[in-house]
Amino acid sequence: MKLTPDHKNPHSLNPDTDPKDPEKWQALCGRHQVTKKNYWDTTTGKLNTYAIVQFATEPEKREVFHFLLSYFGYTILEDGSITRCET
């Protein structure tokens, strides 16, 4: 088994974490290693949002869908069509 080191605090809180200070790091458990491997794109350093949504339940996918519609200024009409909201 290979343990994966991970920051105790995210880069957004402290981007200059000292790589030589063991107090700033922790080993990920097996479950979190898999989560990080599957949902974190190490080539870009960004979350793999497609994989996260694909793994979500149907109600969670609908919640994300409605959030994104609202975020981008759209709404679903009673007939099921999507329209741009008036501002």
N, C-alpha and C positions, 0 to 999 in steps of 0.2 A: 504494500500500500504506500502510495506517495501522498504525503501531506502537502496541502497548498497553503502557503502563507498569505495572509490577508491583513489589510490595515484595520486597526481597531476603530479608527475614525475615517470617514470618507474623505476623498481628496477635496471635496467641496468645502470641508471645514478646515483642512490643513493640507495644502498641496505639497508642502515641504517636509513630509514625514521622514525622519531620519532612518534610512535603511539599516543602520548598524545598531539601533536602539531596540532591543528585544521587547521592551515595554510598550512599544508602539505597534507591535504585530501580534497576531494570533494565528493558530492553525485552524483551518476550516474542518468541520466534521464531514464525513462522507456525503451526507445529504446536501450540505451547502456546497461542497465541491462540485457535485453534479449540477446543482442549480446554477452555480457560477459558470460552469462549462457550457451549459445549454442556453443560458439566457444572457451571457455577457460575451460580446464580440471582441476578442482580444486583439484583432487586427485594427479595429477602429477605436477601441476603448469605450464603446457605447453599448447600452442595453440592446438586446435583440428583441425589439418590441413585437415583431411579427411572431416569434416563437412564444412570447408571453401570451399574446391574444389567442393564438392557436391552441394553447394549453388550457385556456380559460373555459369555464362552463358556458352553456348557451345563454343563461341569464346575464353572466358577466360580459359576454361578447355584445349583447344588446345594450347593456349599460355603457360600454365603451363607444359603441356606434352612436348612441344618442348624445353622449358627451361630445364626440367629435363633430356631429352635425351642429350642435349648439355652438361649439367653439369656433367653427368656420362660418357661422351665421345662417344655418339652414334649419328647416323644420319639416316634419312629416305631416302631411294633410290627412284628413279622415279617409280619403280614397287610397291612401298609401303612397301617393306621389310626394316627391321632395321638392321644396321650393325655398328660394332665398328669402330670409326674413327682411322685412322693411326696417330701415333704421331711421 
